[in-house]
């Protein structure tokens, strides 16, 4: 058994995020056959990801505030603290904090067979996309 070392908080890059978003790694693979990564992600009010998808899908557990998630079909849903959202493999989506408060979620995903496909980043989300 190990107590995992604490890693520094990382501010996410503007190529993939609009607004201020920070990430803390909670768990990452140790062995070649392990795939799970878990991160605590904090969004400042109004901050959001760019469009992206995950090779093996993703679970997002909102731990603070209200999160907004959208897909390419124009669906926008709110998820509150204590709720978990599942996003299937390959589905384009975005995550955002509401405009009036911070939002925090645990992001849980598995690496793709090709690590370069674990998360595929795309264009930034438009204001129209946020409205659904």
N, C-alpha and C positions, 0 to 999 in steps of 0.2 A: 504494500500500500504506500501511496505517496500523497503528501499535501502538495498540490500543484503550485509552481512558482507564480507569483503575481506578475502579469505583464503590463506594460504601460498602456494607458488609454490612448487610442489612436483617433485622430480626427479624420473622417472619411473624405475622399478627394472630390473636388468640384466637378470632375468629369462624370461622376456617378451620382452625385447628390447636389441638391439645391438647398441652401441654408446650412445651418450648423448641425452636424450629426457626429456623434462620438461612439466608438466601439470598444468594448472590453471582451477579450476572448475568455470564455468560461471553461471550455473543453475543446481539445483538438486531438487528432489521432496520434498514438504513440507507436503502433505497430503497422506493418504494411497492409494487413487485412482489415484494419479499422477505417471507417469512413465518416463517423459522426463529428460534426463541429457544432458548438453552441456558443453564441455571443450575446452579450447584453448590449443593446443598441439604444442610444438616447437621442431623441430629436428635439431641437428647439422649436418653439411655436412656428408653424408654417413650413418647416423644413420637410423635404421629401426626397425619395430616391428618384433615379431615372428609371425608365422602363427596363425590365430585366426578366430572366427566367432561370430556373434551376433544373439541372438534368434529372435529379431524383425527387423534385418537389421540395417543400419547405413547410415547417410548422412555425407559427408566430404566436407566442403567448404574451399578451399585453399585460404589463405589470404596473403601469402607471399611466394615467391620463386616458385620452381617447385617440385611437388610431383610425386612419382612413386608408382603405385599400381599394384599388381599382384594377379592372381588367380591360382588354381590348374591345370587349362587347359594350363598354360604356357603363358597366356595373360599378358603383361606388358604394362601399358599405362601411359603417362605423363599428369598431370593435372596442369594447370597454375593458378596463382592468379586470383581470380574472377570467377573461375569455381567450380561447385559442382558435386561430384561423389556420386551416390547411389549404395550401396551394399545390395543385397537382404538378407532376413533372411537365416541363416545357411550356407552362402557361405564362404568357407575358403578363406582368403586373407591376404595380408600384405600391409603396408604403408612404404615409405622410402623417405628421402631427396636425391636429386642428390648429387654427390660427390663434387660439387664445390660451394655450397651455402647452407645457412640455409633455412628451409621450415617450414611454420606454417600453421595449419589448425584448423578449428572449427569442432569438432566431436560431432554429434548429434545422440542420440539413446534413445530407450525406454527400460526400464527394462523388463526382461522376467517374465513369471508367477512365476517361481522359480528364485529368484535373482541370484542363483549360475550359471544359464545358460545364463544370460544376455550377458556375454562375455566368450567364452570358449577358453582358451589359449592352444597352441599346440607347436610343435617343432620350433626351430630357422630356419630362412630362409637361404638357402645356397647361395653361390655366383652364382651358376648356375640358381637358381630361379630368382635372380635379373636381369639376362640377358634375361629371357623369352625363 
